[in-house]
């Protein structure tokens, strides 16, 4: 497997993958997510490529997954300094899941975080996404926060 920054010509494939993940979120949280055919815009992808904040996983020259991230420095006088790599989105094509591609993307992004002298890696995951949660926990990530919400009608 090869992990690399994509090209804008890969837009259709990356959007198709983003739609796979988005559709899961629509099913889990229809109160929040709306169905769409464009889960990532071409302009957003151009920005991510320019900033080097997206990497794709290729298997036999086919894009089978991606990870989108950003790095944020948190410097607050009452908190310990942190330079955090935050995973905004990660996707593995549904037909390739269970083949350790997600784990390899996480291992790669950990190398990026170490190279950038980050103090930690963070992400959020839907509580119903058991497969992803197990992958993150197996990778050594721990639950640090729990978010609550109450829908007002």
N, C-alpha and C positions, 0 to 999 in steps of 0.2 A: 504494500500500500504506500502511496505517496501523498504527502500533505504539503500543500502549496497555496499561495495567494491565487485566486481565480482571475480570469479575464472577464471583461464586460460581455464578451461573446457567450459566456456561460450563464447569462441572465435567466433564460427560460428554464434551465435545469435547476438553478438555485431557487427560483421562484416556485417551481413545482415542489421542491423539498420543503420550502417554507410553508406552502399551502398544506402539506401533510401535517405538519406540526400545528399550524393554525386551526385546522379542522378538528384536531384533538381538543384544543382549547375551546372551540365553539361547542363541542359536545359536553365538555366538563363544566363550562361556565357560559351558558347562553345568555345569562344576565349581563355579561360583560363583553363577550366577543361576538362580532357579526361575521357571517359568511362573506368571503371575498375570493376573487380569482387572482388578486395581486397582493400577496402577503408581504412582499418586499418590492419596493419600487426600483426602477432602473437607476434613478437618481441616488437613492439610498445605497444601492450596491456600488455605484461609482465612488461615492464618498468612502465607503468601507474599504474598497480596494486602494484608493488613494492614501488613506490613513493606515493601511496595513492592519486593519482590525477584523479581517475575515480570512479564514483559511478553509480550504476544501480538502476532503479526503477523496483520492482517486484510487479505484481498483480496476485494473485492466482498462485504464484510460477513461473510465466512466466515473462521474462525480457521484459518490454514494453518501456523502455527508458533509456537514460544515459546522464551524464554530464561529460565532461573532462575539467580540469582547471589547472592553475598553479598560484603560488603566486610569485610576483616580488616586490622587494623593490626598490623604486626610490628615490635616495638620491643625489640631485644635489644642489650645493650651490646657484643657482639662482632660484630654484623652491622649493615649499613647499614639505616636506617629504611626501612620499606616500608608503603605502604597499598595493599593488593592487592584488586582486584576479581576474584573467582574465579567463573568460570562453572561452576555445578554441573551443568547440563543444558541442552542446546539441541536443538530438534527442528524439522524441516520435514516436513510431510506428504509421504509417499512420492510422491503424484501431483503434487506441486508442486516437487519437487527439480529442480535444474538451471535454475531461474528467478531466481537471485541473491537469493532470500529470506534464506538463511543469511547471505550477505554483508551484506545490509541490516540484519539483526539484530545482526551484529557491529559494524557502523558505529554503530548506535544505542547499543549497550552501551559502545562506546568514548567516545561523547559523555557518557554517564552517568559513566563513570570519570573523565573529565577534569573534569566539573562537581564531582565529589566529591574532587578533588585526589588521585586515586590515582596511584601511581608505576608500576603495571603491571597487566596483565590476565593471568590464568592459567586453565588448564583441563587436564583429562586426557582422553585419547581412546584408545579401543581400537586396538591396532596394526593390526588387520584392517579398520578403518574408513577405507579409502583415500580415499573421497569427502570425508569430513570432514577428514581430514589435509590433503588438497590445498587445501581451502577455507581452513583455518587458515593454511597456509603462504603461500598467495596473498595473504591478508590481512596478512601480515608477521610472523606468529608464528613462533617458532623453538623447536626441541626444546631443553629446558634440563635435563631429568632423564630417566633411563631406570630403570624399576623392574623388578626381577627377582623371581621367586617360584619356589618348588619345592614341588610337591604331595607331601605325606607320606601314605603309605597304610599 
